[in-house]
Amino acid sequence: MAKTILITGANGQLGTELQLLLKERELDYEVLATDVDTLDLTDAGAVDRCFDERTIDFVVKIGRASCRE
């Protein structure tokens, strides 16, 4: 069974490159790519729901948690 990797900040430069690298290597991972518009890291409830809805084996936190005005 494939392991799941959660990548935050997936739309940025590092997140995009990481997704391409994982795809090129054809590793047995399911990638859950998120960015602020799909997972707001400042919203604890949203983060909890993300982990409650699926099994996540690894987290790569590239996204920054910034306060919106």
Disulfide bonds with the S-S distance in Angstrom:
none
